[in-house]
Amino acid sequence: MVPIFDLHADVFMDLVRRAEAHNASERAETLGDFIELEERHLERMKAGGIFGAILTDCRMAGETAEPVHLERFIATVRRELAAVGAGKAPAPDGGAGRGQRRPAAPEATPHVIHVHSAADIGRALSDGAFAAIIGYEGLSATKGDLGWIRRLYEEAGLRVAVLTHNDDNVFGGGALGARGGLPMEEALGLTEKGREAVALMNEFGILIDMSHAGKATRRDILRASTRPVMLSHTSAKAVYDNGRNLCDEEMRAIADKGGLVGCMTSPAALAPMSDHGHHNLERYIEHLKRMIAAAGIDHVGLGLHFCEYLYTPEEYPPVAGLEDASKAQAIPEALLAAGFSEDEVEKIAWKNFARTFAQAVG
C-alpha cells in the first residue's frame, strides 16, 4: 500500500454533531462520554491506506456559528483523542460507552499521534500510528475575537484553519458570499481583521487553508501570508466548472508561493450532480492529472473529502470506485497504471503535504 495523507476529512464535524445529539438532554457546553472516532472513522481510513488526515469541524454557511460551538469542538477533540491514547486530556470518567477506548500506557506506542509539528508525521508513519492533525473550517464562530485562535491552538492543538466558509464573515469574503462571490474587481477580499488573523496564524504556525474562500480573499491571503498556504479540497475548473473548482492559473499561483492544492472526491466537484456517469474514479483521476499539469508534481495532494457519513446517498451520490475512505488505494494504483513513477505517486499521496506542513507549521 502507498501511504496516503488526507488533507481534508470532516470527521470532527460528524463527531461533534453526533455527540451534541447524544447529549442533547444535558444542555451542557461540554459534552459527555460519547466516543466514536476509531470505530466510526479510523478503521475505514486505515483500510484504505490513509495513515493520517486533517480532521476538521465546520459550521457551514447559513448555520448558527457561536463561541459555544468552539467550546464543544475543543471538548470533543480532547475527549476523542484521549480515548485513543493521543490527547493530553484525561479519559472521560464513568462506564465504557459505545466505542470508548482508554489512553495508551505512557511507554506504549500511541495508537493515534496528535500532530503538533512535522516531526510527528514522520513518527506516525514509522511507528504505524495514525497521524491526526486538528483543523477547523470557517472561523465565523470566533466573532472576530483572535483570542480564540490562541485557545484553539493551545487547547485543541489546532494546526490547520480556514478563515471563511462559503459565506462572508469578519475575516473576508466567502466563495459564495453576498460580497465574496462577486467578480474579482467588486468582491470582498481579506479584511483588516483577516490580515491580523493571517499574521497570527503565521506567528503560531497554523497552516492556512483557503478552501471556501472567495477569489479575492484567496488572492489577498497569498499576498499577506509569509508562509506557504494550501487549498485542501478542490478540483480542476478545466474539467468541470462547479463555481469553486480552480483554474490552472490560480493553482499555479498557489504553487509559485510554495503552496499546495488537494484534489477532492466529492461528486459535486467531479461533474453535475445529475451526471452519475461521471461520478467515478476515472473522472477523479482526470481532475487530478489536470491539477498536476497546472500546479506541478510537487504542489498537489489528496484532499479527499469523503463525507458519505454526513449525507444520504441521494444527497451525496456514491463515486464509483471511491465510495468511501476504505477505497482510497484506488488512487495511487490508478496513477501508477497511468505511468507516474513510485516517487511521483508518493509525493502526491503524502510527501508534498509533509513538506508544506513543515514549512508552514514547523
N, C-alpha and C positions, 0 to 999 in steps of 0.2 A: 504494500500500500504506500502511496505517496502521502506524506503528512500534509494536512490542509489546515490553514488558519482561516476561520470565517470572520470577515471584517464587520458583519452585522447580523446579529441574531436577537430577535425581540423576546428573549427569554424572560427577562425581568418584567417586561410589560405584561406577559402572561402570568407570572408568579405573583406579582403584586396584586393584580386584579382578582386572581383566584383566592388569595389569602384574604383580601377585603371581603369577598363574597362569603367565605368560610366563617369569618369572624364578624359578620355584619351586625349580629345582635350585641356585640361587645361595645360598639361605638368608641373603640379605643384609637388613639392616634398611632400607637404602635400596635402591631398585630401579634396574634398568639403563636401557637406552636405548629402551624401548618408548614410542612416540609415536603417539597416535591421536585427540587432541582434535578437530582440524579435520575430518578425513575421516569420522570416526565420528559426530560430533555437530554441529559448527558449520555445515557445508554444508547440512544438513537444516533447522536452525533458521533460518538466513538465508533459505532458500527460502520459509519461512512468514512472513517479515517480522519475525522476532524479532531485534532489534538488540542485545539484551543479556539476561543472565539471572543469577540466583544459582545458581552451580554448586556443588552440595553433595556431601559424602561422609557416610556414615552407618554405624554399627554397629547393626543392628536388634535389637529386643527378643529376648532369648534367645540372641543371639550373644555370643561372647567379645569383650570390649572392653578392650584393654590399651594402655598408652602406646606400644608398638611400632606400633600401628595409626595413631597420630597422627604418628609419625615417617615412616611410609610415605606418609601423606597429604601432609605438608609436602614430601617429596621429589618426589612425583608432580605436585603443583601447580607447583613451581618448574621442573621439567623440561618439563612440557607448555606452560606459559606462555612459557618461554624459547624454545621451538621455534616459536612463532607471533609472536615479537617483542615479547611483553608482559612477560615476567618480568625480574627483576633478576639472577637466577642465570645463569651462563654456559650455553650449549647443551651437551648431552652430547657427550663425545668419541666417537671411533670412527666406523664406517661408518654410512651412512644406513639406518636401519631403516624398517619399514613406516610410511608417513605422516609421516616425520620432516621438520621444517622448520628452517631456520636463522633466527636472530634478524634482524629488520629492521635495516638500517643506521641509525645514530643520527639522520640527517637525514630519514629516511623517515617517513611517517605510519604508526604501528603498525597492524598488521593486527588485533590484539586489544589493547584497553586494559584493563589490570588496574586495576579501580576501587578507589581508596583514599578518595575523597571525592566528594561530589555533583557537583562541577565536572567530574569525569571522565566522568560520564554524558552531560552536555551536549556535551563534547568528542567523545565517541564518536559521538553522533548527527550532529553537524555534519561530522565527518571521514569518516563512512561506515565506521567501525571497529566491531568487536563489543565491547560493554561487559561484561566478566567480573567479577562480584562473587563472592568466595570465601566459602562458607558451610560450616558443619558442623552436622549434625543429631544431637543427643544426645551430651552430653559425659561419658558414663559412663567412657570410656577415660582421662579425667584422674585418676580415683580421688580426686576432690575436691581435687587439687593446683591451686590457682588460678594457679600459675606457668605452667601450660600455656596458659591463656587469653592471657597475655602472649606466650608463644612463638608461638602460632598467629597472633596479631595481627601480630607483627613478622616472622616467618619465612615465613608463608603469605599474609600480607595479609588475614587473616580480617576480614570486616566484618559478617557475619550469623551468629548461632548460636542453636541450640535446646538448652536445658538438658537436657531429658529426651526420650527416645524414648517408645514406649508403655509401657515398664517403669518402675518406681520406681528412683531412684538417690539418690546422696548429696545431690543438689540439690533433689529434690522428687518428687512423685507423678506417674507417667505416666498417660496416658489409659486404659490397660488394665492398669495395675499392680495388685498384690495390695492395696495401700492407696490408691493414687492413683485407682483406678477405683471406689471406694466412693461411696455418696451423699455429697453435699457436707458434711453435718454430721459424718461419720465419716472423710472422706477425708484422706490425707496431702497437705498443700499444700507451699508453699515452705519448705524447711528453713533453719536459720541459715546453713549453708554456701551454700545457694541465694541467700539475701539478700546475702551477701558477693559472690557471682558477679554478681548483678544490678547492684550498686553499681559493681563493677569494669568491667563492660561499659558502663554509663552513662559512667564516667570516660574510658575509652578511646575511646568512640564505636563500639560494636558494636551493631548493631540486634538486639534480642531478638525471636526468633521463638517464638511459643507453640504451634506445631504439635506435636501428640502429647502435650502436657502434660495432666495431669488437670484437671478443672474447678476444684478448689480451688487448684491450682498456678497456673492462669491468673488466677484472682481475685487471688491474692497478688502475682503479677508486676505486674498492673495497678496495684495499690496501692503497690508498692515502687519501681517504675521512675520516674525523674524525666524520662525521655524517652519519646516515643511508641514503641509496640511494634506488632508485627503478628502475624497468624496467616496464614501464607503460602499454605497449601493446605487448603481445606475446602469444604463445600457447605452447602446450606440444609436444616436439620432439618425444616422445614415441608414440604419437597418429598419428602424421603426421610430417614428416621432410621436411620443405619447405626451409631450409637453414638459417632461422632466429629463428625458434622456439627453446626453451631452453630444454636442457636435465635435467633430475632430479637432477644431481649433481650440476649444476650451479644454479638452483633455490634454492637448499638447501644452497649453499654458500652465496647467497644474503640474505636469511632468517637468517643465522647464524650471519650476521653483522647487524641484526635488520631491514633489508630492506623489500621490498615489490615487488611482481610481479603481473601484471594485465593481465587478460585473455581477448583477443580481439575477436570481431565478424567477422572480415574480412574473406570473403570466401577463400582468398589465404592462410590464416593461418589454416583453418579448414581441407582442402582437396585440391587435384589438381583442378585447375580452370575448367577443363572439367568434373569434378566429381560432377555434380549438385545434385546427390542423397545424398551426404554428406554435402551439404551446408544447414544445418538445425539446429534447436535448440538442437536436440538430440546430434549431433556431438559436438556442442559448450559445452554442459554440460559434455560430455566425456572428453574434454580437461580440463575443469575447475576442474573436480574431480581429474584428474591426477595431476594437479598443486597443489591442496590442499594436496594430498597424499605426494607429493615431498617436498613442502616448509613448510607445516603445516598450520593449520587453521588460525593462527594469522598473516600470511605473504602473503596472496593472496587477491587481489581486482579485480575490474571490470574496465579494460582499454578498453572500448567498441569499440572505433574506428569506429563508424558509419560514413560513408562518402559517402553514396549514392548520396548526393547532389553535389559531385565533379565529378562524372563519369556517363556514360550511363549504363543501365542495362547489356549491352553486355560487357562493360569493367569491371563492378563490379556486378556480378550476385547476385540477392537478396538471402539472407539467410532465408529460410522458417521459420517463427515464430519470426524472428529477422530482419525484413526488414528495420526498422529504429528505432530511439530512442523512439518513442511512444510505441514500443513493449517491452521495457526493463523489465517491471514487469514479463515477462515470465521467467526470470532467477531466481529470488528468489522463485517464485512459483514452478519451477522445482526442486530447491534444497530442499524446504520443502517437496515436494512429494517424493524425494529420501531419506528422513529420517534425513536430517540435522535439528538441533534444531533452534528455532527462534533466539536465541543468536548467534549461529554459522552463520546463514544467515545474520544477521545484521553486524557481523564482516566483512564478505566478501563484503557486499553491501556498507559499508561506514566507519565502526569503525576502521578497520585496517589502512585505509588511514589516517584518522584523527589523529591516534596515530603517524604514521610515519611522517606526515607533522609537527606535534607539535615538534617532536624530531629534525627534520631537519631545520625547519624554526623558530619555537618559537611561 
